[in-house]
Amino acid sequence: MPSIRALLKLYPEQLAQQNLPRISSFFVAAAGDRIVGCCALQIYSKRLAELRSLAVHSTFRRHGVASRLVELCKQRARARGVKELFAVTSQTGFFERAGFATFRREKTAMFFDVG
Ligand SMILES: CC(C)(COP(=O)(O)OP(=O)(O)OC[C@H]1O[C@@H](n2cnc3c(N)ncnc32)[C@H](O)[C@@H]1OP(=O)(O)O)[C@@H](O)C(=O)NCCC(=O)NCCS
């Protein structure tokens, strides 16, 4: 978890630093003994899970690491019988390539900041 936190800390603007998913929710990518990528699947119910804390170290970008991590999360979701995944992200291009869409069955996700 300290290595995951260190990776997430590189992207304070894009990624939450508090209330992270528990360690068992994460998949990680390693280069030698170093964690260079991570992604978590936070399962809320059989209906819904969130893809969270996706980060790949800049040196290892554009080699399909994030795609592989997302694929592993999708496989875990399928295995657990989860119907739908969502992600709250600024990297919409990446997620569109991964098959995510803003609109699904004419619905839009809307959020309220409780404060
Ligand atoms: C977004 C991020 C995880 C992508 O990691 P990556 O390992 O470079 O992604 P991949 O190599 O798997 O990219 C898969 C495809 O998406 C494309 N892609 C990657 N980042 C993209 C972006 N920001 N916008 C559009 N396309 C993108 C790649 O070119 C690649 O396309 P290709 O298969 O046609 O070559 C990485 O840039 C990152 O850690 N960013 C900072 C943290 C962040 O913003 N996380 C997401 C918030 S949830």
The ligand as an SDF file (V2000), in Angstrom:
LIG
                    3D

 48 50  0  0  0  0  0  0  0  0999 V2000
   -4.4050    7.6040  -18.0480 C   0  0  0  0  0  0  0  0  0  0  0  0
   -3.2470    6.6390  -17.8220 C   0  0  0  0  0  0  0  0  0  0  0  0
   -3.5890    5.6970  -16.6830 C   0  0  0  0  0  0  0  0  0  0  0  0
   -3.0180    5.8390  -19.1230 C   0  0  0  0  0  0  0  0  0  0  0  0
   -1.9800    4.8780  -18.8870 O   0  0  0  0  0  0  0  0  0  0  0  0
   -1.2080    4.1200  -20.0930 P   0  0  0  0  0  0  0  0  0  0  0  0
   -0.5670    2.8980  -19.5140 O   0  0  0  0  0  0  0  0  0  0  0  0
   -0.3420    5.0700  -20.7930 O   0  0  0  0  0  0  0  0  0  0  0  0
   -2.4050    3.7120  -21.0570 O   0  0  0  0  0  0  0  0  0  0  0  0
   -2.3410    2.5930  -22.2280 P   0  0  0  0  0  0  0  0  0  0  0  0
   -0.9350    2.4920  -22.7200 O   0  0  0  0  0  0  0  0  0  0  0  0
   -2.9950    1.3490  -21.7470 O   0  0  0  0  0  0  0  0  0  0  0  0
   -3.2360    3.2990  -23.3120 O   0  0  0  0  0  0  0  0  0  0  0  0
   -4.2540    2.5910  -24.0090 C   0  0  0  0  0  0  0  0  0  0  0  0
   -4.7270    3.4150  -25.1630 C   0  0  0  0  0  0  0  0  0  0  0  0
   -5.2690    4.6340  -24.7110 O   0  0  0  0  0  0  0  0  0  0  0  0
   -4.5250    5.7190  -25.2860 C   0  0  0  0  0  0  0  0  0  0  0  0
   -4.4390    6.7500  -24.2590 N   0  0  0  0  0  0  0  0  0  0  0  0
   -3.6760    6.7380  -23.1300 C   0  0  0  0  0  0  0  0  0  0  0  0
   -3.9110    7.8490  -22.4120 N   0  0  0  0  0  0  0  0  0  0  0  0
   -4.8320    8.5620  -23.1080 C   0  0  0  0  0  0  0  0  0  0  0  0
   -5.4930    9.8060  -22.8910 C   0  0  0  0  0  0  0  0  0  0  0  0
   -5.2470   10.5500  -21.8110 N   0  0  0  0  0  0  0  0  0  0  0  0
   -6.3890   10.2410  -23.8080 N   0  0  0  0  0  0  0  0  0  0  0  0
   -6.6420    9.4960  -24.9160 C   0  0  0  0  0  0  0  0  0  0  0  0
   -6.0540    8.3130  -25.1880 N   0  0  0  0  0  0  0  0  0  0  0  0
   -5.1730    7.8550  -24.2850 C   0  0  0  0  0  0  0  0  0  0  0  0
   -3.1970    5.1510  -25.6760 C   0  0  0  0  0  0  0  0  0  0  0  0
   -2.6050    5.8450  -26.7310 O   0  0  0  0  0  0  0  0  0  0  0  0
   -3.5980    3.7640  -26.1000 C   0  0  0  0  0  0  0  0  0  0  0  0
   -4.1370    3.7660  -27.4040 O   0  0  0  0  0  0  0  0  0  0  0  0
   -3.6920    2.6650  -28.4760 P   0  0  0  0  0  0  0  0  0  0  0  0
   -4.1030    1.3490  -27.8670 O   0  0  0  0  0  0  0  0  0  0  0  0
   -4.4410    3.0500  -29.6940 O   0  0  0  0  0  0  0  0  0  0  0  0
   -2.2150    2.8360  -28.5730 O   0  0  0  0  0  0  0  0  0  0  0  0
   -1.9410    7.4040  -17.4810 C   0  0  0  0  0  0  0  0  0  0  0  0
   -1.7380    8.4020  -18.4500 O   0  0  0  0  0  0  0  0  0  0  0  0
   -1.9160    8.0560  -16.0930 C   0  0  0  0  0  0  0  0  0  0  0  0
   -1.4930    7.4350  -15.1090 O   0  0  0  0  0  0  0  0  0  0  0  0
   -2.3340    9.3400  -15.9840 N   0  0  0  0  0  0  0  0  0  0  0  0
   -2.2840   10.0870  -14.6960 C   0  0  0  0  0  0  0  0  0  0  0  0
   -3.3150    9.5930  -13.7080 C   0  0  0  0  0  0  0  0  0  0  0  0
   -4.7220    9.6550  -14.2580 C   0  0  0  0  0  0  0  0  0  0  0  0
   -5.1370   10.6440  -14.8410 O   0  0  0  0  0  0  0  0  0  0  0  0
   -5.4760    8.5320  -14.0670 N   0  0  0  0  0  0  0  0  0  0  0  0
   -6.8370    8.4030  -14.5630 C   0  0  0  0  0  0  0  0  0  0  0  0
   -7.8180    8.9650  -13.5900 C   0  0  0  0  0  0  0  0  0  0  0  0
   -9.0180    7.7550  -13.1170 S   0  0  0  0  0  0  0  0  0  0  0  0
  1  2  1  0
  2  3  1  0
  2  4  1  0
  2 36  1  0
  4  5  1  0
  5  6  1  0
  6  7  2  0
  6  8  1  0
  6  9  1  0
  9 10  1  0
 10 11  2  0
 10 12  1  0
 10 13  1  0
 13 14  1  0
 14 15  1  0
 15 16  1  0
 15 30  1  0
 16 17  1  0
 17 18  1  0
 17 28  1  0
 18 19  1  0
 18 27  1  0
 19 20  2  0
 20 21  1  0
 21 22  1  0
 21 27  2  0
 22 23  1  0
 22 24  2  0
 24 25  1  0
 25 26  2  0
 26 27  1  0
 28 29  1  0
 28 30  1  0
 30 31  1  0
 31 32  1  0
 32 33  2  0
 32 34  1  0
 32 35  1  0
 36 37  1  0
 36 38  1  0
 38 39  2  0
 38 40  1  0
 40 41  1  0
 41 42  1  0
 42 43  1  0
 43 44  2  0
 43 45  1  0
 45 46  1  0
 46 47  1  0
 47 48  1  0
M  END
$$$$
